[in-house]
């Protein structure tokens, strides 16, 4: 799976988690997940659970805040881990 395909899937998941507040097409892959309001503390936990279930890649909570702060960074990490 390519990085672009992973990003597209992650955008879709964030849109679903937002319960209609954000559309997948409005999410920027390079946008900071928390600063752009794509996730909050509760949705971040659900998002990380989805990543682990879907891709088999574990990302620590703090890594989402400090290291993998964009969908692009998460997708690259997932691609490298598979």
DSSP file (Angstrom, degrees, kcal/mol; ACC not computed):
  #  RESIDUE AA STRUCTURE BP1 BP2  ACC     N-H-->O    O-->H-N    N-H-->O    O-->H-N    TCO  KAPPA ALPHA  PHI   PSI    X-CA   Y-CA   Z-CA
    1    1 A X              0   0    0      0, 0.0    81,-0.1     0, 0.0     2,-0.1   0.000 360.0 360.0 360.0 133.2    0.0    0.0    0.0
    2    2 A X     >  -     0   0    0      1,-0.1     4,-2.2     4,-0.0     5,-0.2  -0.333 360.0-111.8 -80.2 163.5    1.4    3.4   -1.0
    3    3 A X  H  > S+     0   0    0      1,-0.2     4,-2.8     2,-0.2     5,-0.2   0.899 119.4  53.4 -59.5 -41.8    1.7    6.4    1.3
    4    4 A X  H  > S+     0   0    0      1,-0.2     4,-2.2     2,-0.2    -1,-0.2   0.890 108.7  48.9 -62.5 -39.7   -1.0    8.2   -0.6
    5    5 A X  H  > S+     0   0    0      2,-0.2     4,-2.0     1,-0.2    -1,-0.2   0.890 111.6  49.4 -66.3 -39.2   -3.4    5.3   -0.2
    6    6 A X  H  X S+     0   0    0     -4,-2.2     4,-2.5     2,-0.2    -2,-0.2   0.930 110.1  50.5 -65.3 -45.1   -2.7    5.2    3.5
    7    7 A X  H  X S+     0   0    0     -4,-2.8     4,-2.7     1,-0.2    -2,-0.2   0.917 109.1  52.1 -58.5 -43.9   -3.3    8.9    3.8
    8    8 A X  H  X S+     0   0    0     -4,-2.2     4,-2.0     1,-0.2    -1,-0.2   0.908 111.1  47.1 -60.2 -42.5   -6.6    8.6    1.9
    9    9 A X  H  X S+     0   0    0     -4,-2.0     4,-2.1     2,-0.2    -1,-0.2   0.882 111.8  50.1 -66.4 -38.7   -7.7    5.8    4.3
   10   10 A X  H  X S+     0   0    0     -4,-2.5     4,-2.5     2,-0.2    -2,-0.2   0.884 108.7  52.7 -67.5 -38.4   -6.6    7.8    7.4
   11   11 A X  H  X S+     0   0    0     -4,-2.7     4,-2.3     2,-0.2    -2,-0.2   0.923 109.1  49.9 -61.1 -43.8   -8.5   10.9    6.1
   12   12 A X  H  X S+     0   0    0     -4,-2.0     4,-2.2     1,-0.2    -2,-0.2   0.908 110.0  50.5 -61.8 -42.1  -11.6    8.7    5.7
   13   13 A X  H  X S+     0   0    0     -4,-2.1     4,-2.5     2,-0.2    -1,-0.2   0.914 110.0  49.6 -63.7 -43.0  -11.2    7.4    9.2
   14   14 A X  H  X S+     0   0    0     -4,-2.5     4,-1.7     1,-0.2    -1,-0.2   0.897 109.2  52.8 -63.1 -39.0  -10.9   10.9   10.7
   15   15 A X  H  <>S+     0   0    0     -4,-2.3     5,-1.1     1,-0.2     7,-0.4   0.912 110.6  47.5 -61.9 -41.8  -14.0   12.0    8.8
   16   16 A X  H ><5S+     0   0    0     -4,-2.2     3,-1.2     1,-0.2    -2,-0.2   0.899 110.2  51.9 -65.7 -40.7  -15.9    9.1   10.3
   17   17 A X  H 3<5S+     0   0    0     -4,-2.5    -1,-0.2     1,-0.2    -2,-0.2   0.806 102.7  60.1 -65.4 -28.5  -14.6    9.9   13.8
   18   18 A X  T ><5S-     0   0    0     -4,-1.7     3,-1.0     4,-0.2    -1,-0.2   0.577 102.4-134.6 -77.0  -7.7  -15.8   13.5   13.4
   19   19 A X  T < 5S-     0   0    0     -3,-1.2    -3,-0.1    -4,-0.3    -2,-0.1   0.906  74.4 -39.3  53.4  47.5  -19.4   12.3   12.9
   20   20 A X  T 3 <S+     0   0    0     -5,-1.1    -1,-0.2     2,-0.3     3,-0.1   0.410 116.0 106.7  89.6  -1.4  -20.0   14.6   10.0
   21   21 A X  S <  S+     0   0    0     -3,-1.0     2,-0.4    -6,-0.2    -2,-0.1   0.799  84.6  33.2 -78.8 -28.7  -18.1   17.6   11.3
   22   22 A X  S    S-     0   0    0     -7,-0.4    -2,-0.3    -8,-0.2     2,-0.3  -0.991  74.8-142.6-130.1 134.4  -15.1   17.2    8.9
   23   23 A X    >   -     0   0    0     -2,-0.4     3,-1.7     1,-0.1     4,-0.4  -0.746  23.2-123.1 -93.5 145.3  -15.2   15.8    5.3
   24   24 A X  G >  S+     0   0    0     -2,-0.3     3,-1.4     1,-0.3    -1,-0.1   0.871 111.5  57.1 -54.3 -40.3  -12.3   13.6    4.2
   25   25 A X  G 3  S+     0   0    0      1,-0.3    -1,-0.3   -13,-0.0   -13,-0.0   0.692 101.5  57.0 -66.6 -18.4  -11.6   16.0    1.3
   26   26 A X  G <  S+     0   0    0     -3,-1.7     2,-0.5   -15,-0.1    -1,-0.3   0.509  85.3  98.5 -89.5  -5.1  -11.2   18.9    3.6
   27   27 A X    <   -     0   0    0     -3,-1.4     2,-0.5    -4,-0.4   -16,-0.1  -0.725  65.6-145.2 -89.6 127.1   -8.4   17.2    5.6
   28   28 A X    >   -     0   0    0     -2,-0.5     3,-1.3     1,-0.1    43,-0.4  -0.780   6.5-145.3 -91.6 129.8   -4.9   18.2    4.7
   29   29 A X  T 3  S+     0   0    0     -2,-0.5    43,-2.6     1,-0.3    42,-0.5   0.789 102.8  46.4 -62.7 -27.6   -2.3   15.4    5.0
   30   30 A X  T 3  S+     0   0    0     41,-0.2     2,-0.3    40,-0.2    -1,-0.3   0.418  88.7 112.1 -95.6   0.9    0.3   17.9    6.1
   31   31 A X  S <  S-     0   0    0     -3,-1.3    40,-0.5     1,-0.1     2,-0.2  -0.554  79.4-106.9 -78.5 137.6   -2.0   19.6    8.7
   32   32 A X     >  -     0   0    0     -2,-0.3     4,-2.6     1,-0.1     6,-0.4  -0.454  27.3-136.5 -63.3 125.3   -1.1   19.2   12.3
   33   33 A X  T  4>S+     0   0    0     36,-3.2     6,-1.7    -2,-0.2     5,-1.5   0.861  98.8  30.6 -55.8 -43.1   -3.7   16.8   13.7
   34   34 A X  T >45S+     0   0    0     35,-0.2     3,-0.9     3,-0.2    -1,-0.2   0.895 118.9  51.9 -85.3 -42.9   -4.4   18.7   16.9
   35   35 A X  T 345S+     0   0    0      1,-0.3    -2,-0.2     2,-0.1    -1,-0.1   0.855 112.9  46.0 -63.9 -34.9   -3.7   22.3   15.7
   36   36 A X  T 3<5S-     0   0    0     -4,-2.6    -1,-0.3    -8,-0.1    -2,-0.2   0.494 114.5-117.6 -86.0  -4.0   -6.1   21.9   12.8
   37   37 A X  T < 5S+     0   0    0     -3,-0.9    -3,-0.2    -5,-0.2    -4,-0.1   0.686  74.2 132.0  78.6  18.4   -8.7   20.3   15.0
   38   38 A X  S   <S+     0   0    0     -5,-1.5     2,-0.3    -6,-0.4    -4,-0.2   0.826  76.2  16.2 -71.4 -30.5   -8.8   16.9   13.2
   39   39 A X        -     0   0    0     -6,-1.7     2,-0.2   -21,-0.0    -2,-0.2  -0.968  61.0-166.2-138.0 155.3   -8.5   15.1   16.5
   40   40 A X     >  -     0   0    0     -2,-0.3     4,-2.4    -3,-0.1     5,-0.2  -0.663  52.4 -80.2-122.9-173.6   -9.0   15.8   20.2
   41   41 A X  H  > S+     0   0    0     -2,-0.2     4,-1.1     1,-0.2    -7,-0.0   0.882 129.0  43.4 -61.7 -38.4   -7.9   13.6   23.1
   42   42 A X  H  > S+     0   0    0      2,-0.2     4,-1.6     1,-0.2     3,-0.3   0.944 116.3  44.5 -72.5 -48.0  -10.8   11.2   22.8
   43   43 A X  H  > S+     0   0    0      1,-0.2     4,-2.7     2,-0.2    -2,-0.2   0.809 106.7  62.6 -68.4 -26.7  -10.8   10.8   19.0
   44   44 A X  H  X S+     0   0    0     -4,-2.4     4,-2.6     2,-0.2    -1,-0.2   0.906 102.7  49.6 -62.6 -40.7   -7.0   10.5   19.1
   45   45 A X  H  X S+     0   0    0     -4,-1.1     4,-1.9    -3,-0.3    -1,-0.2   0.923 113.5  45.3 -64.0 -44.2   -7.3    7.3   21.2
   46   46 A X  H  X S+     0   0    0     -4,-1.6     4,-2.1     2,-0.2    -2,-0.2   0.880 112.1  52.7 -66.9 -37.3   -9.9    5.9   18.8
   47   47 A X  H  X S+     0   0    0     -4,-2.7     4,-2.2     2,-0.2    -2,-0.2   0.915 109.2  48.5 -63.9 -44.1   -7.8    6.9   15.8
   48   48 A X  H  X S+     0   0    0     -4,-2.6     4,-2.3     1,-0.2    -1,-0.2   0.875 109.6  52.6 -64.9 -37.1   -4.7    5.1   17.2
   49   49 A X  H  X S+     0   0    0     -4,-1.9     4,-2.5     2,-0.2    -1,-0.2   0.898 108.6  50.9 -64.1 -39.9   -6.8    2.0   17.9
   50   50 A X  H  X S+     0   0    0     -4,-2.1     4,-3.3     2,-0.2     5,-0.4   0.921 109.0  50.9 -62.2 -44.5   -8.0    2.1   14.2
   51   51 A X  H  X>S+     0   0    0     -4,-2.2     4,-2.6     1,-0.2     6,-0.9   0.926 112.4  46.1 -60.0 -45.7   -4.4    2.4   13.0
   52   52 A X  H  X5S+     0   0    0     -4,-2.3     4,-1.4     4,-0.2    -1,-0.2   0.920 117.5  43.2 -65.4 -42.5   -3.3   -0.6   15.1
   53   53 A X  H  <5S+     0   0    0     -4,-2.5    -2,-0.2    -5,-0.2    -1,-0.2   0.928 121.9  37.9 -67.9 -45.5   -6.3   -2.7   14.0
   54   54 A X  H  <5S+     0   0    0     -4,-3.3    -2,-0.2    -5,-0.2    -3,-0.2   0.890 134.0  19.5 -75.7 -41.6   -6.2   -1.8   10.3
   55   55 A X  H  <5S-     0   0    0     -4,-2.6    -3,-0.2    -5,-0.4    -2,-0.2   0.530  93.0-124.4-111.9  -8.8   -2.4   -1.6    9.7
   56   56 A X     << +     0   0    0     -4,-1.4     2,-0.5    -5,-0.6    -4,-0.2   0.764  69.1 128.6  69.9  24.6   -1.0   -3.7   12.6
   57   57 A X        -     0   0    0     -6,-0.9     2,-0.5     2,-0.0    -1,-0.2  -0.960  49.3-147.8-117.8 124.7    1.2   -0.7   13.6
   58   58 A X        -     0   0    0     -2,-0.5     2,-0.4    -3,-0.1    -9,-0.1  -0.774  13.4-174.2 -92.1 132.1    1.2    0.6   17.2
   59   59 A X        -     0   0    0     -2,-0.5    -7,-0.1   -11,-0.2    -8,-0.1  -0.995  24.0-126.6-124.1 124.6    1.8    4.3   17.8
   60   60 A X     >  -     0   0    0     -2,-0.4     4,-1.4     1,-0.1     3,-0.2  -0.318  21.4-116.6 -66.8 151.9    2.2    5.5   21.3
   61   61 A X  H  > S+     0   0    0      1,-0.2     4,-1.1     2,-0.2     3,-0.5   0.914 115.8  50.2 -54.4 -46.4   -0.1    8.4   22.5
   62   62 A X  H  > S+     0   0    0      1,-0.2     4,-2.5     2,-0.2     5,-0.4   0.824 103.6  59.2 -67.1 -30.5    2.9   10.7   23.0
   63   63 A X  H  >>S+     0   0    0     -3,-0.2     5,-3.4     1,-0.2     4,-2.1   0.850 101.8  55.1 -65.6 -32.4    4.3    9.9   19.6
   64   64 A X  H  <5S+     0   0    0     -4,-1.4    -1,-0.2    -3,-0.5    -2,-0.2   0.836 114.7  40.3 -66.9 -31.3    1.0   11.2   18.1
   65   65 A X  H  <5S+     0   0    0     -4,-1.1    -2,-0.2    -3,-0.1    -1,-0.2   0.827 132.8  20.0 -83.9 -35.0    1.6   14.5   20.0
   66   66 A X  H  <5S+     0   0    0     -4,-2.5    -3,-0.2    -5,-0.1     3,-0.2   0.774 133.5  18.8-109.1 -32.6    5.3   14.8   19.5
   67   67 A X  T  <5S+     0   0    0     -4,-2.1     2,-0.8    -5,-0.4    -3,-0.2   0.840 122.2  38.8-113.7 -50.1    6.5   12.8   16.5
   68   68 A X      < +     0   0    0     -5,-3.4    -1,-0.2     1,-0.2    -2,-0.1  -0.639  65.8 147.6-107.5  72.7    3.7   11.8   14.1
   69   69 A X        +     0   0    0     -2,-0.8   -36,-3.2    -3,-0.2     2,-0.3   0.468  57.9  49.9 -92.0  -2.9    1.7   15.0   14.1
   70   70 A X  S  > S-     0   0    0    -38,-0.2     4,-2.1    -3,-0.1     5,-0.2  -0.904  82.4-118.4-130.4 160.6    0.4   14.8   10.6
   71   71 A X  H  > S+     0   0    0    -42,-0.5     4,-3.0   -40,-0.5     5,-0.2   0.872 115.5  57.8 -64.8 -35.4   -1.3   12.2    8.4
   72   72 A X  H  > S+     0   0    0    -43,-2.6     4,-2.2     2,-0.2    -1,-0.2   0.929 108.3  45.3 -59.4 -45.0    1.7   12.3    6.1
   73   73 A X  H  > S+     0   0    0    -44,-0.3     4,-2.1     2,-0.2    -2,-0.2   0.902 114.0  48.7 -66.6 -41.2    4.1   11.4    8.9
   74   74 A X  H  X S+     0   0    0     -4,-2.1     4,-2.7     2,-0.2    -2,-0.2   0.929 111.3  50.2 -63.3 -45.0    1.8    8.6   10.2
   75   75 A X  H  X S+     0   0    0     -4,-3.0     4,-2.8     1,-0.2    -2,-0.2   0.897 109.7  50.0 -62.7 -41.3    1.4    7.2    6.7
   76   76 A X  H  X S+     0   0    0     -4,-2.2     4,-2.4    -5,-0.2    -1,-0.2   0.919 111.5  49.4 -62.6 -42.0    5.2    7.2    6.1
   77   77 A X  H  X S+     0   0    0     -4,-2.1     4,-1.5     2,-0.2    -2,-0.2   0.919 112.3  47.4 -62.2 -44.4    5.6    5.4    9.4
   78   78 A X  H  X S+     0   0    0     -4,-2.7     4,-0.9     2,-0.2     3,-0.2   0.935 112.1  49.8 -62.6 -45.9    3.0    2.8    8.6
   79   79 A X  H >< S+     0   0    0     -4,-2.8     3,-0.6     1,-0.2    -2,-0.2   0.887 112.2  47.7 -60.4 -40.9    4.5    2.2    5.1
   80   80 A X  H 3< S+     0   0    0     -4,-2.4    -1,-0.2     1,-0.2    -2,-0.2   0.772 110.0  54.0 -70.9 -26.0    8.0    1.8    6.6
   81   81 A X  H 3<        0   0    0     -4,-1.5    -1,-0.2    -3,-0.2    -2,-0.2   0.605 360.0 360.0 -85.0 -12.7    6.6   -0.6    9.2
   82   82 A X    <<        0   0    0     -4,-0.9    -1,-0.2    -3,-0.6    -2,-0.2   0.454 360.0 360.0 -95.7 360.0    4.9   -3.0    6.8
